[in-house]
Amino acid sequence: MRRLATRLWRLLRPVQSRVMWLLNAKFVVGVTGVVRDDEGRVLLLKHRMWPPGRQWGFPSGFARKGEDFRRTLVREVKEETGLDVEAGRMIMLNSGFRTRVEVAYEARLLGGELRLAPFEILEARWCAPDDLPHDVQPVCHSLVRGSAPRGSDCDSAPRA
């Protein structure tokens, strides 16, 4: 039986990737950035589309097909705030959601002028790491410390 399966799989070589695509789960990738300024403060945004009482969080968005996740972070921060950032080390990778994978990076503010995207963002604040808004997303507390939350797949990611 194994030989037959092996032979069949080899015959399917031209379409193996399509077969694997059909048989496996599809995911979107959410990318988050913990953006710090020169004073060590973190950028928090009040997101219009997020649930009431949990609207404060870090800049984030979904990766486009084939996009490097660090590039996603740079793009999303620029789109939401007008600010330029440089992506640093990965601090979280979590695949525990149904159809979504979450990845978070540290990021350093390079410059730019704060201009909020009004469709997505209601307000922006630079906060000291120990002075986050009371209604911030729970994951922000561990991410601001530069560590992944418990249960994450990325407890100590290598430096980039």
trRosetta pair geometry for C-beta under 8 A, 3 or more apart (Angstrom, degrees):
i j d omega theta_ij theta_ji phi_ij phi_ji
1 4 5.7 -56 -152 36 32 112
1 5 6.4 32 152 -17 66 106
2 5 5.7 -56 -148 38 33 111
2 6 6.1 34 154 -21 67 107
3 6 5.6 -54 -146 37 30 113
3 7 6.2 30 155 -19 65 107
4 7 5.8 -54 -145 37 29 111
4 8 6.2 30 155 -19 64 108
5 8 5.7 -55 -146 38 29 112
5 9 6.3 31 155 -21 64 107
6 9 5.8 -56 -148 35 29 112
6 10 6.4 28 154 -18 64 106
7 10 5.8 -55 -150 36 31 111
7 11 6.5 33 151 -21 64 105
8 11 5.7 -55 -151 34 32 113
8 12 6.5 26 152 -16 64 109
9 12 5.7 -62 -152 39 32 110
9 13 7.8 73 145 -60 57 67
9 16 7.3 58 -173 -108 77 112
10 13 5.9 -2 -171 -42 44 106
12 15 5.5 -76 -174 63 80 87
12 16 5.4 112 121 -74 93 72
12 19 6.0 16 164 -20 137 151
13 16 5.6 -17 -136 -25 31 117
15 18 4.7 -47 -173 41 81 118
15 19 5.9 87 127 -27 87 97
16 19 5.6 -57 -148 37 33 112
16 20 6.2 31 156 -17 68 106
17 20 5.7 -52 -146 38 33 111
17 21 6.3 39 152 -24 64 104
18 21 5.5 -51 -148 33 31 115
18 22 6.5 30 154 -18 64 105
19 22 5.8 -57 -152 36 31 110
19 23 6.3 16 156 -11 66 114
20 23 5.9 -65 -141 44 30 104
20 24 5.9 6 169 -5 69 120
21 24 6.7 -70 -134 43 20 96
25 99 7.2 -147 177 -115 106 70
26 99 6.7 11 91 -152 70 103
27 95 7.6 -43 -121 -141 157 95
27 99 5.7 -175 -116 -180 55 55
27 100 6.1 139 -162 -108 88 18
27 101 4.9 51 162 -14 142 99
28 62 5.3 -24 170 -146 116 124
28 63 7.5 170 -178 48 69 78
28 99 6.4 46 12 133 85 89
28 100 5.4 -25 66 -109 83 77
28 101 7.5 -167 90 27 37 72
29 62 6.6 122 74 -156 52 68
29 63 4.2 -4 76 23 110 121
29 69 6.6 -88 141 -101 138 108
29 72 7.6 -148 105 -40 109 176
29 100 7.4 147 -99 -161 23 66
29 101 4.9 -23 -110 69 75 99
29 102 7.7 159 -162 -90 59 22
29 103 6.3 3 -176 7 105 111
30 60 6.0 24 177 175 97 115
30 61 7.3 -162 -147 115 67 15
30 62 5.8 -45 -96 -93 58 66
30 63 7.8 -137 -79 -6 12 81
30 100 5.7 25 -10 -176 109 117
30 101 7.2 -177 26 86 71 45
30 102 4.9 -20 70 -108 105 72
30 103 7.3 165 86 26 54 63
31 60 6.4 177 89 -150 46 71
31 61 6.3 -18 56 65 87 60
31 62 7.2 128 12 -125 83 17
31 63 5.6 87 -24 -54 120 91
31 69 5.1 176 -104 -163 130 88
31 72 4.2 107 30 108 160 126
31 73 5.2 -115 147 -66 123 76
31 76 6.5 169 83 1 105 147
31 103 5.4 -17 -111 71 70 93
31 104 7.5 149 -165 -92 50 39
31 105 7.3 1 -172 4 95 104
32 57 7.6 -74 -136 158 123 109
32 58 5.0 83 -175 85 101 122
32 59 7.2 145 -153 86 57 50
32 60 4.1 -19 -99 -97 73 109
32 73 7.6 7 101 -110 14 100
32 92 7.5 -2 57 59 118 124
32 102 6.8 13 -4 -172 114 97
32 103 7.3 -180 26 93 75 44
32 104 4.1 -24 72 -106 103 89
32 105 7.5 167 87 24 55 61
32 143 7.2 -45 119 -145 132 160
33 58 5.9 -161 72 158 48 119
33 59 5.0 -16 53 71 103 100
33 60 7.1 -178 13 -78 68 59
33 73 4.4 115 -66 -158 120 111
33 76 7.2 165 -1 78 120 114
33 77 5.7 -44 54 -61 153 118
33 85 6.5 100 170 113 152 162
33 87 7.0 -99 -115 -108 115 83
33 104 7.1 178 -79 -157 25 71
33 105 5.6 -19 -111 68 72 86
33 106 7.7 66 -160 -177 69 12
33 107 4.2 9 -170 -7 114 138
34 42 5.9 -42 -171 -138 81 120
34 58 5.6 -63 -87 -120 54 149
34 91 6.8 -13 13 34 132 147
34 104 6.5 54 -20 172 96 111
34 105 7.3 -151 25 99 77 41
34 106 5.3 -40 67 -115 103 55
34 107 6.4 156 70 21 46 80
34 143 5.2 -170 -69 150 130 102
34 144 6.2 179 -144 -97 129 50
34 146 7.6 -152 86 -88 159 59
35 42 6.5 119 72 -157 54 64
35 43 4.1 -9 74 25 113 120
35 58 7.1 149 7 -157 82 99
35 59 6.3 33 -13 17 125 120
35 77 6.2 118 -70 -124 142 137
35 83 7.3 89 -174 106 156 143
35 85 5.4 -86 -120 -108 112 144
35 107 4.5 -32 -96 82 67 111
35 108 7.5 160 -151 -92 64 6
35 109 5.8 80 175 -62 101 85
36 40 5.9 -19 -166 -143 118 33
36 41 6.7 148 -149 73 67 36
36 42 5.7 -38 -91 -92 69 63
36 43 7.7 -141 -74 -7 24 82
36 106 7.1 -12 0 -170 113 93
36 107 7.2 158 15 81 69 55
36 108 6.1 -31 64 -111 86 56
36 109 6.6 -124 93 -6 39 93
37 40 7.3 -51 69 15 66 18
37 41 5.2 -1 36 55 107 90
37 43 7.5 102 -35 -50 93 92
37 109 4.7 -7 -102 25 62 145
37 126 6.1 -7 -1 -140 136 133
38 109 7.3 -92 -28 65 68 112
39 126 7.9 70 62 161 120 132
40 128 7.5 34 104 -134 95 67
40 129 6.9 -61 150 -19 97 108
41 126 4.2 59 130 170 139 97
41 127 5.9 152 -165 69 95 24
41 128 5.8 -59 -109 -79 83 43
41 129 7.6 -155 -128 -35 39 65
42 58 7.4 -58 168 -102 114 100
42 126 7.2 157 73 -154 28 59
42 127 5.7 -31 61 64 80 83
42 129 6.0 82 -10 -86 117 70
42 132 7.8 -15 66 -91 125 97
42 144 5.5 -91 -29 -125 164 104
43 58 7.1 87 88 -138 77 71
43 59 6.5 7 106 -20 120 105
43 77 8.0 80 86 -139 153 110
43 81 7.2 -3 178 -98 144 167
43 83 7.5 -140 -104 43 164 164
43 109 7.5 119 -36 -71 126 117
43 124 6.6 -16 -166 -168 93 104
43 125 7.6 149 -154 80 48 43
43 126 6.0 -30 -94 -99 59 67
44 56 5.3 17 170 -173 121 98
44 57 6.8 160 -152 87 82 7
44 58 6.6 -64 -112 -84 57 48
44 124 7.1 155 84 -157 49 55
44 125 5.0 -17 63 64 97 92
44 126 7.8 161 19 -97 77 19
44 127 5.4 14 0 4 123 123
44 132 6.8 132 -70 -141 152 85
44 133 6.6 -179 133 4 159 110
44 136 6.6 -67 -141 -114 139 114
44 140 7.4 44 -110 -149 110 149
45 56 7.2 163 83 -146 34 54
45 57 6.5 -33 62 71 78 57
45 58 7.1 64 21 -171 94 15
45 59 5.8 81 -5 -75 136 64
45 80 6.4 -14 -116 156 165 132
45 81 7.1 -117 -86 -69 127 111
45 116 7.9 152 -137 -127 107 107
45 121 5.1 -63 -169 -132 118 114
45 123 7.3 159 -158 85 51 50
45 124 5.3 -20 -104 -103 72 76
45 125 7.9 179 -80 23 30 69
46 55 4.9 40 -162 127 75 111
46 56 5.4 -30 -95 -87 69 68
46 121 6.8 105 69 -165 58 68
46 122 4.3 -60 100 63 108 103
46 123 4.1 27 26 48 124 91
46 124 7.5 -131 13 -66 77 35
46 125 7.9 58 -27 -3 94 103
47 50 4.1 72 85 -6 116 114
47 55 5.3 -154 54 -168 68 76
47 56 7.7 171 8 -90 79 16
47 57 6.1 -18 -10 39 122 104
47 120 6.5 -38 -144 168 76 76
47 121 6.4 -45 -106 -104 49 60
47 122 7.3 39 114 7 1 92
48 55 7.6 49 -77 -151 14 122
48 119 7.0 -126 41 150 154 36
48 120 5.7 -161 25 -171 110 22
48 121 6.6 -105 -18 -59 94 10
48 122 5.3 131 -74 -44 78 94
49 120 6.8 -41 -3 -137 107 65
50 54 5.9 -112 151 101 113 80
50 55 4.5 151 77 -118 112 59
50 57 6.8 143 -82 7 168 125
50 137 7.8 -82 -168 -70 150 109
51 54 5.0 25 74 49 94 108
51 55 7.2 -143 76 -65 39 70
52 55 6.6 -10 -119 -38 33 110
53 135 5.4 -125 -169 -147 46 122
54 57 7.7 31 161 -45 74 111
54 135 6.2 -126 -84 172 33 87
54 136 7.9 33 -147 150 58 15
54 137 5.7 73 -174 -91 94 66
55 122 7.2 8 156 27 138 131
55 135 6.8 23 34 126 72 118
56 125 8.0 -20 -138 35 116 122
56 132 7.5 152 130 176 136 92
56 133 4.6 145 -40 61 178 135
56 135 5.6 113 15 95 113 77
56 136 4.3 -68 97 -101 115 62
56 137 6.7 -147 89 -12 61 71
56 140 7.6 -42 120 -23 89 164
57 60 6.6 -32 124 2 119 125
57 136 6.5 132 -81 -163 53 74
57 137 4.1 33 -95 -4 108 125
57 139 8.0 34 -134 61 109 97
57 140 6.0 -149 -130 -64 65 123
58 104 7.5 75 73 -138 153 114
58 137 7.8 -84 6 41 75 128
58 140 6.3 160 -28 -111 96 100
58 143 6.8 -87 -23 111 146 147
59 73 7.6 101 104 -159 110 72
59 76 5.7 149 157 123 103 102
59 77 4.6 75 133 -97 163 73
59 80 5.3 175 -135 62 103 145
59 81 6.4 -74 -92 -14 133 123
60 76 6.4 -27 170 154 12 152
61 72 6.6 -151 82 173 94 96
61 75 7.5 -96 69 97 141 92
61 76 3.6 -172 21 -116 124 129
61 79 7.2 34 -46 60 162 133
61 80 7.3 -167 -45 -39 121 121
62 72 7.5 -91 128 -159 24 130
63 67 4.8 -163 -171 71 88 111
63 69 5.7 -55 -89 -103 135 69
63 72 4.3 -67 -101 -85 77 150
64 67 4.2 80 59 -21 81 132
64 72 7.1 178 11 -99 72 98
67 71 5.5 -126 -179 82 92 116
67 72 5.3 104 126 -63 126 93
67 75 7.8 -53 -169 10 143 147
68 71 4.3 83 69 6 92 109
68 72 7.1 -154 95 -12 47 82
69 72 5.1 -42 -150 27 41 120
69 73 6.7 46 152 -21 65 96
69 103 5.4 -15 -169 89 151 148
69 105 7.4 150 129 -34 103 126
70 73 5.7 -47 -156 30 36 114
70 74 6.7 35 148 -16 65 103
70 87 3.8 -163 -151 67 93 159
70 105 6.4 94 -108 -75 73 170
70 160 7.8 105 -87 -131 142 164
71 74 5.6 -51 -148 37 37 112
71 75 6.1 37 153 -19 68 108
71 87 7.9 -84 -46 -8 29 143
72 75 5.8 -60 -147 40 28 111
72 76 6.0 24 159 -18 66 111
73 76 6.0 -57 -141 38 26 107
73 77 6.3 23 162 -16 63 107
73 85 7.1 -82 136 90 97 126
73 87 4.8 104 72 -90 138 118
73 105 5.4 -60 -73 46 164 129
73 107 6.1 -162 156 -77 130 135
74 77 6.2 -58 -149 36 25 107
74 78 6.4 23 155 -17 61 111
74 84 7.7 13 -158 -155 91 60
74 85 5.9 -153 -115 69 66 83
74 86 7.5 16 -95 -107 109 28
74 87 6.1 -89 -48 -31 91 102
74 107 8.0 173 -80 -135 62 131
75 78 5.8 -63 -152 39 28 111
75 79 6.1 24 156 -18 67 110
76 79 5.7 -54 -141 38 31 110
76 80 6.0 16 164 -8 67 113
77 80 6.2 -64 -140 45 25 100
77 81 5.7 -35 -180 36 64 114
77 83 5.6 -65 154 75 103 93
77 84 7.8 117 107 -126 117 14
77 85 4.8 8 87 11 164 127
77 107 6.9 -166 -54 144 155 164
78 81 7.2 -82 -121 58 13 72
78 82 6.6 36 -161 -123 53 17
78 83 6.8 -128 -96 67 48 43
78 84 6.6 33 -91 -91 98 55
78 85 7.9 -139 -49 16 76 85
78 112 7.4 -138 -118 -120 75 159
79 117 6.0 11 150 -53 69 148
79 120 7.9 46 129 27 98 153
80 116 7.1 -16 166 -146 61 61
80 117 5.0 -86 -130 16 41 119
80 120 5.8 -86 -119 94 90 136
80 121 5.3 104 -170 -39 92 134
81 112 7.6 92 116 115 91 136
81 114 5.9 -44 -179 -136 91 69
81 115 7.0 116 170 58 37 48
81 116 6.3 -11 -114 -98 53 55
81 117 7.5 -68 -47 -7 32 87
81 121 7.1 45 -75 -6 69 175
81 124 6.2 95 -119 -97 109 152
82 112 5.4 175 134 164 70 116
82 113 5.5 -43 133 80 130 63
82 114 6.0 138 63 -144 113 18
82 115 3.6 70 -31 39 152 90
82 116 7.6 -79 -1 -48 105 25
83 109 6.3 -49 177 -135 127 93
83 110 7.9 139 168 48 81 71
83 111 7.4 -176 -156 105 71 28
83 112 4.0 162 -131 75 40 134
83 113 7.8 -151 -83 57 61 19
83 114 6.3 6 -58 -90 102 64
84 109 7.6 94 80 -165 58 56
84 110 4.3 -63 109 68 100 110
84 111 5.2 2 49 63 115 68
84 112 4.3 148 -3 -38 80 117
85 107 4.3 27 169 168 133 121
85 108 6.3 149 -160 72 79 40
85 109 5.8 -46 -103 -101 82 40
85 110 6.0 173 -107 2 22 93
86 107 6.5 161 76 -159 40 73
86 108 4.9 -15 56 56 96 95
86 110 5.6 92 -23 -52 94 116
87 105 4.7 6 -159 137 98 153
87 106 7.7 117 -169 80 53 50
87 107 5.4 -38 -106 -102 46 90
87 160 7.5 22 119 41 88 167
88 105 6.0 155 59 170 59 94
88 106 3.8 -38 67 85 123 97
88 107 5.9 -165 6 -85 89 31
88 108 6.2 84 -46 -20 115 93
88 160 6.4 178 180 35 42 119
89 105 6.8 174 92 -150 28 77
89 106 5.5 24 50 27 71 112
89 157 5.9 159 168 96 98 109
89 158 7.3 -138 -144 109 111 36
89 159 4.9 -64 -90 -124 127 53
89 160 5.2 -170 -94 -3 59 88
90 93 6.4 19 166 -45 129 100
90 103 6.4 -48 -142 -172 110 100
90 104 7.2 114 -161 80 64 48
90 105 5.5 -49 -100 -97 50 76
90 154 6.1 -78 134 -174 109 150
90 157 4.0 -97 83 153 93 167
90 158 8.0 31 43 54 100 54
90 160 7.3 101 -11 -48 77 108
91 104 5.2 -52 66 100 89 99
91 105 6.6 134 9 -124 85 23
91 106 5.8 85 -29 -38 123 84
91 143 6.1 117 108 -140 133 74
91 146 5.6 -120 -123 -163 137 50
91 147 6.7 -115 -172 -100 105 7
91 148 5.9 179 154 -62 65 74
91 154 7.0 129 147 119 22 121
91 157 6.3 -127 -88 26 26 124
92 102 6.6 -22 125 120 114 97
92 103 6.5 168 93 -152 71 36
92 104 3.9 31 42 34 108 107
92 139 7.7 55 -118 -178 171 120
92 143 6.4 -54 -23 -100 134 99
92 148 4.2 140 -102 -115 77 92
92 149 6.9 30 -119 13 128 77
92 152 5.1 -80 -145 -153 86 148
92 154 5.3 152 -147 65 24 121
92 157 8.0 -98 -31 -22 18 131
93 101 7.4 -5 -168 176 76 102
93 102 7.4 167 -150 90 32 59
93 103 5.2 6 -105 -108 71 82
93 148 7.4 -44 24 -113 53 142
93 152 6.6 115 60 175 45 97
93 153 4.7 -65 96 75 91 101
93 154 3.7 96 22 -32 88 127
93 157 7.1 110 -11 -79 108 126
94 97 7.4 73 123 -13 96 92
94 101 7.1 166 85 -163 49 59
94 102 4.6 -6 58 59 98 102
94 103 7.8 -174 23 -73 65 43
94 148 7.4 162 -56 -164 101 116
94 149 7.6 3 -73 54 142 101
94 151 7.3 51 -129 114 114 84
94 152 4.7 -71 -78 -127 99 78
94 153 5.9 163 -97 10 40 89
94 154 7.4 -97 -48 15 63 98
95 101 4.8 -15 -105 -116 77 91
95 102 7.8 -163 -73 26 36 66
95 153 6.1 21 8 -18 93 142
96 151 6.6 4 -42 151 156 113
97 100 4.1 -24 95 62 140 89
97 101 7.1 -158 45 -74 105 28
97 102 6.8 87 -5 -21 128 101
103 154 7.9 68 -130 -6 74 157
104 143 5.5 -69 151 -129 159 126
104 148 7.8 156 51 -105 117 79
106 146 6.5 9 -76 -119 125 90
109 112 8.0 -117 -165 33 88 98
114 124 6.2 -146 -163 74 125 151
116 121 4.4 -125 -165 92 105 120
116 122 7.7 -58 169 87 149 6
116 123 7.4 -38 -101 -104 161 15
116 124 5.9 -164 -82 -20 114 114
117 120 4.6 21 98 36 113 105
117 121 5.3 87 58 17 72 103
118 121 7.1 -75 -99 62 21 68
121 124 6.6 20 168 -56 131 92
125 133 7.3 100 58 -42 153 115
127 131 5.4 -148 -173 90 94 84
127 132 5.5 98 137 -99 153 51
127 133 7.2 -110 -89 -25 154 73
128 131 4.2 53 59 24 97 112
129 132 7.5 -11 -170 -45 33 96
129 144 4.7 162 -143 158 92 117
129 145 7.1 117 -179 -75 130 56
132 136 4.6 -39 157 -11 117 158
132 140 6.1 155 -152 119 155 127
132 141 6.8 -135 32 -86 155 72
132 144 6.8 -147 -61 -28 131 164
133 136 4.9 129 67 -47 81 92
136 140 4.7 -78 153 50 119 148
136 141 7.4 127 97 -48 125 78
137 140 5.0 109 70 -22 81 104
138 141 6.6 -42 -175 11 49 108
139 142 6.3 -62 -167 43 52 101
139 143 5.8 44 144 -18 81 115
139 149 5.4 -83 -131 -37 80 140
140 143 5.5 -64 -139 46 34 110
140 144 5.8 37 163 -27 71 107
141 144 6.2 -52 -145 30 22 109
141 145 7.1 16 153 -11 56 106
142 145 5.8 -61 -157 38 37 110
142 147 5.4 -82 -180 83 88 84
142 148 6.7 15 139 148 126 15
142 149 4.4 142 53 -80 158 70
142 150 7.9 -147 -97 -11 161 63
143 146 7.5 51 -179 -73 37 20
143 147 7.6 -128 -95 62 27 43
143 148 7.7 30 -89 -108 69 37
143 149 7.5 -35 -45 -38 77 89
147 155 7.3 7 -166 -159 89 61
148 152 3.5 -120 163 73 122 152
148 153 7.8 -106 177 53 160 36
148 154 4.9 149 -67 83 153 75
148 155 5.3 -111 49 -100 121 40
148 157 7.8 99 -39 -20 121 100
149 152 5.3 110 61 -32 64 114
152 155 6.4 144 80 -67 96 62
154 157 4.8 7 -174 -57 109 105
